[in-house]
Amino acid sequence: MSDTGAGAVSDAGWMSALAVTRVDLSLGLPAAMTSPPSPSVAIRGALGAALWDIACVDDRRDCSACRARRGCPIPGWFHPAITGGHQARPFVVEVDTDDLRWQVGLWFFGVPPDPGLVEQALRRLVRRGVWPDHLPLQLESAVVTGVDRRDLLAGERWPAPGRLSDFVSVPAWPVGMELRLRSPTWFTGCPRRQPPDAIRCVKAAIMRLRSVAMAQGVSLSRWWPDATALRGQWADARFLRSERRSGRTGERIDLSGWVGTLHIGPDVAAFADLFAAMEVLHLGKNTSAGAGRLELQWPES
């Protein structure tokens, strides 16, 4: 382990290097709507469909053969892997639901190529609805938070991005941590027979952070100590099996992963800033479809 003391938290100033924008939408649901199995997947799919309709100039929608792909926001921003890239998608989706409305949160990392285009796609998403019924939704509120907070329904313009440090709170003297995985979480090296240990979670968090930073062209100087001695205890850990069908390719995409709560003791202090960042960035794979969403609690004693 590190020689960082059990109450000492490393400087989290590195978070100011990463650009982040938060979009909050409140969507009223039509009474006749059939709820999709995964609202976050439905929102990402509907956002993607709206962007394709607005931005794509190729009737075949074949990015590999399109001459306009260099400046297109689909391979250049929304879906970098579509042309063979390995860059992480620059956003994640969070959806909280009840019978009347969805509260949709979108975290955008870096600078969107055209905020007006993204706003247009979001409004198109609302008008067209989501799978399976594609009934129009009611846009009750739309707030964007970057360097300041703007109300899109009041006609205010999209703000410049804020910083990750604006959205993350790191406790001064953590004596432990409860990490609750709110949606299925999966990453390279994560076993299926038993939930990942604290060491694997640290490694996955570092990989996630580095990939987001790389996509923004940021080289982070922050390094964390060896986590070999870090220990944790799971409560109510469950492996949830889930998949979705890609409407574009027809392929089945595995969205399975772990949920549950991981309790870690005072040694987590050396990694407090790293885990706190994951509340915004999400952890592991398929984050743009709502996977890897976590929530942290910091016991006082």
N, C-alpha and C positions, 0 to 999 in steps of 0.2 A: 504494500500500500504506500500511499504518499506520506510525506511528513507534514502535510497540511492537517492542522488540528481539527478535532471533531466539531468545532464551531466556526472554523474559518472558511469563508467563501471566497473563491478566487474572483478577481476583478471581471465583471461582466461587460466591460466597455466594448468588447468585440461585437456585441449585438448592434451597435450603432452603424456598422458597416453594411448591414443587410437591409434592403428596401422592402417594405411590406405595406400593403393596402388591404383594408377590411371592408367588405360589402355586406350589409345586413338587409335582407328582404323579408317582409311579412306577406305571405301569399294566402289569400282566402281561397278555400276549396269549394268547388261546385258540389251540391248535394248528391248529384248522380255519379260522382267520380269514384272509380275503382282504385283503391290504393295500390301502388306498385309494391313488389316485395321489398325493394330497397329504395327509399326516396332519394338518397344521395346519388345513387347510380342513375336514377331517372333524371335528376337535375343536371348531372354532368352530360348525359346523353342529349338532353334537350338543348343545353347550351352549345354543345358541339354541332348539333344539327342546324341551329340558328346561325352559327358562324359559317358553316359550309354554305348555307343558302345565301348569305350576304357576301362572302368574300371569294368563293370559288368561281373561277372563270372557265373551268373545264367541265363539259357535260359528263365526261366519264368519271370525273373525280379521282383521277389517277395522278397523284403527286409525282410519282417517279418519272413520268413522261411529260410533265407540264413545264413549259418554258417560263411561266410566271411564278414558279415556286420560290425563287430567291427572295422576293419581297412579300410573299404570302404569309398571313398570320397563322395559317393552319400548321404547316410544318415548321415555320419559324418561331412559333410561340405556343399555340394550343396543344399541339401533338408532335413534338420533335422526333419521336421514334418512328413516325410514319414513313420517313425516308431513310431509315437506318441509323438515326442518331441514338445516342445513349443519354442524352440530357434529360434531367427530371422535368416532368410537367411543372409549370410555374404557378400552380394553384392547388388548393385543397377545398373540399366541400364538406360542410357540416349541416345537418338537417335535424331539427327537433320538431316532432309532430304531435298534433292532437286531431280531434274529429273535425275541427273547424278551419284550421290553418296550419301552414308550415312556416317555421322560422328558419330561414336559410342563411347560413353564414358562408361567405367565400373569402378565403385568404389568397391574395395575389402577391407573388414574390417577384421582386424586380419591378421594372417599368413596363406596363402593357404597351404593345406597339401603337395602339390607338385607343385611348379610353373611350372615345365616342363610339367606336366600333363595338367595344365590349358592352357599353350601355345599350346600344341598339340591339345587340344580340340578347341581352337580358330582357328587354321589353318584348322582343319577338317570342322568346321563351314563354313569357306570361300569356301572350295572346294565343299561342298555339297549344299550350298545356304540355303535359308529359304523358309518356306511355303508361298504361295501355289505351286510355280513352281519348287523349288529346283534346280534352275540354278546356276552354279558356279559364285561366286563373284570375283572381282579383289581386292586383298589386296594391296592398294597403299601406305599405311604407317602403322606402328605399333610401338607405343612408350609407354613404361612403366615408370612411375615416382613413385619412392619410396624415399629412402634416396638420390638417384640421378636419372638422366634421362637416360634411355637406349633405343637404337634403335634395335628392334628385327630383322628388315629386314637387318641390317648390321651385324647380328650374335652376337650381344651383349647379355650377360646373364641377366636374370631377376634380378632386384635389391632387396635388403632387403626392407621391408615395411618402409614407412615414418611415420609421425605422423599427426594426424588430424590438429594440429596447423600449419603444413607446408602448408596446403591447404585452411585455413580459415583466413579471414581478418575481424577484429572487429574494427569499428571506435572508435576513442578515446573519442569523445564528441557527441554522436548521439542526434539530436534534434527531431527525428521522424524516421519513417520507412515505406516503401512501400513493402509489401509482395505480390508478384505475384505468384499465383499457375499456373504453366505451363502445368500440366497434372492433370487428375482427382484425387482428394484427398479425402480420407475417413478414419475415425478412430473411435474408440469406443466412443460413446456419441455425434457423429457428426450428426446433424439433416438433414433430406432430404428436409424439407419444406422451410428452410432458411439457409443461409450459417453460418458456425460456428463463434461465436464471438471470440474476442481476448483472452478471458480467456480460452476457450476450446482449442484454438491453442497452448497456453502455456502448458497446461496439456498434450496435445498430443505430443508436442515436448519433454517434459521431459520423457514421457513414451518411446518414440522412442529412445532417448539417453540412457536411462537405459537399454533397451533391447539389444542395440548394445554393451554396456559396459559389460553386464552380459555374453554375448556370448564370449567375450574375457577374461572372468575371472577377470575383472577390477571392483573394487568398488570405485566409484567416491565420493570424499568428497565434491563436489560442490553442494550447495543447493541454490534455488532461493526464493525470497520473495513471499508472498501471492499476487496473481494477481487479486484479487476480484475487484479492482478499475480500472483495465486496460480497456480502451475503444478503439474501432476501427470503421472505416467506410468502407463498401465494395463498390467497383465500378465494374460494369459489371459482377457481380457474376452470374454464371450459373451452374446448375446441369446437368452434362453430363451422359447419360446412355450408358453403354458399358459392354460387356461381351466377354469372350473367351471360347472356347471349349478345354478342356484338351485332348491332343493327346494320353496321357497314360491311362487315366481313362474314357474318353468320357464325363465327367461331365461339366456342364456349370458353369463358375466362374464369379461372378459379379465384374466388374472393374469400376463401376460407381463412380462418385465423383464430387466435386466442383472445378471449375476454376474461376479465377477472381483476383482482386487486393484489398488487405486489407491495409488501411492507418491507422497507429497508431501514436499517438503524442509522446511528450517528455518522458512520463512515460515508454516507451519501453526500455529506457537506462538500466534499471535493468536486462533486458532479452536479451540484444543485443548479447552476446556471445552464448546464447542458440539458438536463431534464426539463427545466422550466421552458426552454426554447421549444421543446417538443409539443407543448400545449398549443403552439401556433403552427409549427411545421408538420405535425403528425409524425408517426413513427412507422418505418418499414415501407412496404409496397402498396400499390393501389390507393395511395392517399388521395388522389384526385377524384376517386369514386367514393370517398368517405371512410376508407379503411384507416386504421392506425390512430384513431382519435383517442386522446387520453386526457385525464383530469388528475391534478395533483392536490393532495392535502398535506399540510406541514404541521404535525403535532407540536404543541407548545412545550411539552415536557415528556 
